[in-house]
């Protein structure tokens, strides 16, 4: 098989690494890929959002299976386009992708199908928004409705912070079109959990659990990011909790996508807040990042077999199998992430790294050197029978990676 993976981040690096282990795969293309994926497959200089060029490439190169990493091409309708041209592709159709592409749409879907979630209101007017925040206790959550690269959620700890966020989104267009509408939502306390599922439209199977650390600074302080690290499995997700999530979230989700007529042959990411109750924070329609980096190394199945079961609607016949080891990833970032940071810093990696996988994210090759090319640069992933040892191994190997402005959280794995 020839496989095309779309994207350039750490998630795509992990996917390429796992796909490369399949007995069925002879060639992997990555569009556009990064400085690490080029060591496994062939990077293709096509942007992930240029869906027409991706279609042409897939047809010309007789691609047997396409796996979409990021949300943007999914929301643009790449799945519909590829399937119209008889190409196999993993992901929901454009209508199903709205579950991530619009927080308003997603929240209304949850309410319609009885999926527990936080109380919310919506508005596109700044003065109206100022009035509506008075209906919520502090802290509260403000979300840009559309896609904002993981940065469109603000937890306001004071009314002044809420007003600032609303001004920046609605008046100053901080998130451009993604912020033309905002969601104001009650704040939920507890412990976050990430449940990533594979879905063929009839059957939905949760992968092993993970916990993501989203805030930029230690002790969950600072700005929200795309994710600064993760562990798997999540210690608070027991079999009984999975059964409850299946009852409260996954079964209603399947009912909903059937009723709405979505062709959802892809990935569902469920962000959950665990307290005395279970509530859904968000739906994403693709693999999470950095959760993918800690989950896939624990998956024993041939992932291409799983993908083909999604495509062929035979997931009911798949038995997912997992390594008992725990895994941890620490994300190395550029100084200033998630907002202002420089690119083009030369990366040096010592050959003595042992016990960790390195999944590149924001990197690229320039004149034979690997340099930084984004906010999240490299994932240092380790597995061990003991979670504490996996954490220690990842942190011990960070010292063997160097570039100007290297930053990271020092408390990944803290429960």
C-alpha positions in Angstrom: 0.0 0.0 0.0 0.9 3.6 -0.5 -0.2 5.9 2.3 -0.5 9.7 2.4 -0.4 11.4 5.8 -1.5 15.0 5.8 0.0 17.4 8.3 3.3 18.5 9.8 3.1 18.2 13.6 4.0 15.8 16.3 0.8 13.9 15.8 1.6 13.3 12.2 5.2 12.1 13.2 3.6 9.6 15.5 1.2 8.4 12.9 3.9 8.0 10.3 6.0 6.1 12.8 3.2 3.7 13.6 2.0 3.3 10.0 5.6 2.5 9.0 5.3 -0.6 11.2 2.5 -2.1 9.2 3.2 -5.1 7.1 0.9 -3.8 4.4 2.7 -0.5 3.7 5.4 -0.1 1.1 5.6 3.7 0.8 4.5 6.7 3.0 4.2 10.3 1.8 3.7 13.2 4.2 2.3 16.5 3.1 4.0 18.7 4.0 5.8 16.8 6.8 8.6 18.0 9.0 12.3 17.5 9.7 11.7 14.1 11.4 9.1 12.6 9.0 11.6 12.8 6.2 13.6 10.0 7.9 10.7 7.6 7.5 8.8 8.6 4.4 8.9 11.2 1.6 7.9 14.7 2.5 5.7 16.4 -0.2 5.7 20.2 -0.5 1.9 20.6 -0.4 0.2 22.6 2.3 -2.3 20.6 4.4 -5.1 23.1 3.4 -4.4 22.9 -0.4 -7.0 20.1 -0.8 -7.2 20.3 -4.6 -3.4 19.9 -4.9 -3.6 17.0 -2.4 -6.3 15.4 -4.5 -4.2 15.7 -7.6 -1.2 14.2 -5.8 -3.2 11.3 -4.5 -4.7 10.5 -7.9 -1.4 10.8 -9.8 0.5 8.6 -7.2 -2.3 6.1 -6.8 -2.5 6.5 -3.1 -4.3 3.6 -1.4 -5.1 5.3 1.9 -5.0 8.9 3.1 -4.9 9.8 6.8 -5.7 13.4 7.8 -3.9 14.8 10.8 -5.1 18.4 11.3 -8.6 19.8 11.5 -8.5 22.5 8.8 -8.6 20.2 5.7 -11.3 18.2 7.3 -13.5 21.3 7.9 -12.7 22.4 4.3 -14.2 19.1 3.0 -11.2 17.1 2.0 -13.0 13.8 2.8 -16.0 14.6 0.6 -13.6 15.6 -2.2 -11.5 12.4 -2.0 -14.4 10.1 -1.7 -16.1 11.7 -4.7 -12.9 10.6 -6.5 -13.0 7.0 -5.2 -10.1 7.5 -2.8 -10.0 5.9 0.6 -9.5 8.5 3.4 -9.9 8.5 7.2 -12.0 11.4 8.5 -15.6 12.7 8.8 -17.3 14.4 6.0 -17.6 18.2 6.0 -20.9 18.2 7.9 -19.5 15.9 10.6 -16.3 18.0 10.8 -18.5 20.9 12.0 -18.4 19.2 15.4 -14.9 20.7 15.7 -15.2 23.6 13.2 -18.0 25.3 15.1 -18.2 25.2 18.9 -21.8 26.5 18.6 -22.7 23.6 16.4 -21.0 21.2 18.7 -22.7 22.4 21.8 -26.1 22.3 20.1 -25.4 18.8 19.0 -24.6 17.8 22.6 -27.7 19.4 24.0 -29.9 17.8 21.2 -28.6 14.3 22.0 -28.4 14.6 25.7 -24.6 14.6 26.0 -23.6 16.3 29.3 -21.8 19.6 28.9 -21.4 22.9 30.5 -24.1 25.6 30.4 -23.4 28.2 27.7 -24.7 31.2 25.7 -23.6 32.6 22.4 -23.2 36.1 21.0 -21.6 38.0 18.2 -22.1 41.4 19.8 -19.6 42.9 22.3 -22.1 44.9 24.4 -24.4 41.9 24.5 -21.5 39.7 25.6 -20.7 42.1 28.5 -24.2 41.7 29.7 -24.2 37.9 29.4 -21.0 37.4 31.4 -23.0 38.6 34.4 -25.1 35.5 34.2 -22.0 33.3 35.0 -19.9 32.9 38.1 -16.1 33.6 38.0 -14.1 31.9 36.7 -15.8 31.5 33.3 -14.8 30.3 29.9 -14.8 32.3 26.6 -14.4 30.4 23.3 -14.0 31.6 19.8 -16.6 29.7 17.8 -14.3 28.6 14.9 -10.9 27.0 14.5 -8.1 29.0 16.3 -5.2 26.5 16.3 -5.9 25.4 19.9 -5.7 29.0 21.2 -9.3 30.1 21.0 -10.3 29.1 24.6 -9.7 31.6 27.4 -10.3 30.8 31.1 -11.2 34.2 32.6 -10.3 34.4 36.3 -11.9 37.8 36.8 -14.6 39.9 35.1 -11.8 42.2 33.8 -10.1 39.3 32.1 -13.4 38.2 30.6 -14.0 41.7 29.2 -10.5 41.9 27.8 -11.0 38.5 26.1 -14.3 39.6 24.6 -12.8 42.9 23.4 -9.9 41.1 21.7 -12.1 38.6 20.0 -15.1 40.6 19.0 -13.7 44.1 18.5 -10.0 43.5 17.7 -10.5 40.4 15.6 -7.8 38.5 17.4 -8.9 35.2 15.8 -10.2 36.7 12.6 -13.3 34.9 11.2 -13.0 32.2 13.9 -14.0 34.8 16.5 -17.0 36.4 14.8 -19.1 34.5 17.3 -18.2 33.7 20.9 -19.4 31.1 23.3 -19.6 32.1 27.0 -19.5 29.0 29.2 -19.6 28.0 32.8 -16.3 26.9 34.2 -16.0 23.2 35.2 -13.6 22.1 37.8 -12.1 18.7 38.1 -9.5 16.6 36.2 -9.3 16.7 32.4 -9.2 13.5 30.4 -8.8 12.8 26.7 -10.6 10.0 25.1 -9.8 9.4 21.4 -12.0 7.0 19.6 -12.1 5.3 16.2 -15.5 5.4 14.5 -16.9 3.9 11.3 -20.4 5.4 11.6 -21.9 2.3 13.2 -19.3 1.3 15.8 -17.2 3.5 18.0 -14.2 2.2 19.9 -12.2 4.2 22.5 -8.5 4.0 22.3 -6.5 3.9 25.6 -6.9 7.1 27.7 -4.5 10.0 28.0 -4.2 13.2 30.0 -3.0 16.4 28.3 -1.4 19.3 30.0 -2.6 22.4 28.1 -1.3 25.4 30.1 2.0 26.9 29.1 3.5 27.1 32.5 4.1 24.7 35.5 1.2 24.1 37.9 -1.3 24.7 35.1 -0.6 28.4 35.0 -0.2 30.6 31.9 -2.0 30.6 28.6 -3.8 27.7 27.0 -1.7 26.0 24.4 -2.1 23.1 21.9 -0.6 20.9 24.6 2.7 20.9 26.6 2.8 17.2 27.3 0.7 14.1 28.0 0.6 10.8 29.8 -1.1 7.5 29.0 -3.1 5.8 30.4 -4.9 8.4 32.5 -4.9 7.1 36.1 -8.4 8.3 36.7 -10.0 6.5 33.7 -11.0 3.1 35.0 -13.0 0.5 33.2 -16.1 1.6 35.0 -15.5 5.2 33.9 -15.1 4.1 30.3 -18.4 2.3 30.6 -20.0 5.5 31.9 -18.5 7.5 29.1 -19.8 5.0 26.6 -23.3 5.3 28.1 -23.4 9.1 28.5 -21.3 10.2 25.4 -20.4 7.6 22.8 -23.8 5.9 22.4 -25.6 9.2 22.1 -22.9 10.4 19.7 -23.5 7.4 17.4 -27.3 8.0 17.5 -26.7 11.7 16.7 -24.4 11.2 13.7 -26.9 8.7 12.3 -29.8 11.0 12.7 -27.9 13.9 11.2 -26.7 11.8 8.3 -23.0 12.4 8.8 -20.6 10.0 7.1 -18.3 9.8 10.1 -15.6 7.3 9.2 -12.7 8.8 11.2 -11.5 9.9 14.6 -13.5 11.4 17.5 -11.6 13.2 20.2 -13.6 13.7 23.4 -12.3 16.2 25.9 -13.8 15.4 29.3 -13.9 17.0 32.7 -14.0 14.5 35.5 -15.5 15.5 38.9 -18.5 14.0 40.6 -20.1 14.2 37.2 -18.7 13.6 33.6 -19.0 16.5 31.2 -17.8 17.0 27.7 -15.6 20.0 27.2 -15.2 19.6 23.5 -15.3 17.4 20.5 -12.5 17.2 18.0 -12.7 15.2 14.8 -9.1 14.1 14.5 -6.3 12.7 16.6 -5.3 14.9 19.6 -1.9 16.4 19.9 0.1 15.5 22.0 -2.2 12.6 23.1 -1.5 10.7 19.9 2.2 10.7 20.7 1.7 8.8 24.0 -1.2 6.5 22.8 0.1 5.1 19.6 3.3 3.7 21.0 1.2 1.6 23.3 -1.1 0.2 20.5 -0.2 -3.4 19.6 -2.5 -3.6 16.6 -1.4 -2.9 13.0 -2.9 0.6 12.7 -3.5 0.2 9.0 -5.8 -2.7 9.8 -7.7 -0.4 12.1 -7.9 2.3 9.4 -9.2 -0.1 6.8 -11.8 -1.4 9.2 -12.9 2.3 9.6 -13.1 2.7 5.9 -14.9 -0.6 5.3 -17.3 -0.2 8.3 -16.0 -3.4 10.0 -14.8 -1.9 13.3 -17.0 -4.3 15.1 -14.5 -7.0 14.2 -11.5 -5.2 15.6 -10.1 -6.0 19.1 -7.8 -3.2 20.2 -4.8 -4.4 22.2 -2.6 -2.3 24.4 0.9 -2.5 26.0 0.6 -2.4 29.7 3.4 0.1 29.9 2.8 3.8 30.7 4.0 6.5 28.4 4.9 10.2 28.9 5.7 12.9 26.4 7.2 16.3 27.2 6.8 18.9 24.5 9.8 21.1 23.8 8.7 24.5 22.6 10.1 27.7 21.3 10.4 30.6 23.7 7.3 32.7 23.7 4.9 29.9 22.6 1.9 30.0 22.3 2.1 33.5 20.8 5.3 35.3 19.8 8.3 33.1 19.0 11.2 33.0 16.6 11.8 30.3 14.0 14.9 29.0 12.3 17.0 28.1 15.4 19.4 25.3 14.7 18.6 22.1 16.6 21.3 19.7 17.7 20.5 16.2 19.1 23.1 14.0 20.7 23.3 10.4 19.4 23.3 9.1 23.0 19.6 9.4 23.6 18.3 6.1 24.9 14.8 5.0 26.0 12.9 7.8 24.3 11.2 8.3 20.9 11.6 11.8 19.4 8.5 12.9 17.4 9.3 16.1 15.5 6.6 18.8 15.3 7.7 22.3 14.4 11.0 21.4 12.6 12.2 21.5 9.0 15.5 20.8 7.2 17.4 23.8 5.9 20.7 23.3 4.1 21.3 20.0 5.8 20.4 21.3 9.3 17.2 20.7 11.3 15.9 24.0 12.5 12.8 25.1 14.5 9.7 25.9 12.5 6.9 26.3 15.0 5.9 26.8 18.6 5.9 23.1 19.5 9.2 21.7 18.3 9.9 18.1 19.5 8.1 15.5 21.6 10.2 13.4 23.9 8.3 10.2 24.5 9.2 7.4 26.9 7.6 4.1 27.9 8.1 2.1 31.1 6.3 -0.3 33.3 6.2 2.5 35.9 4.9 6.0 34.9 7.3 7.7 37.2 10.2 6.1 35.4 8.8 7.0 32.0 8.6 10.6 33.1 12.2 10.6 34.4 13.5 9.1 31.2 11.8 11.8 29.1 13.2 14.6 31.2 16.7 13.1 31.4 16.9 13.0 27.6 15.9 16.7 27.2 19.4 17.7 28.1 20.7 16.0 25.0 18.6 18.3 22.7 19.6 21.9 22.2 18.4 25.0 20.4 18.1 28.6 21.2 15.0 29.4 23.2 14.2 25.8 24.2 11.5 25.8 26.8 9.2 23.1 28.4 7.1 22.4 31.4 8.8 20.6 34.3 5.7 19.0 35.8 4.3 16.8 33.1 2.8 13.7 34.7 1.9 15.5 38.0 -1.5 14.3 39.0 
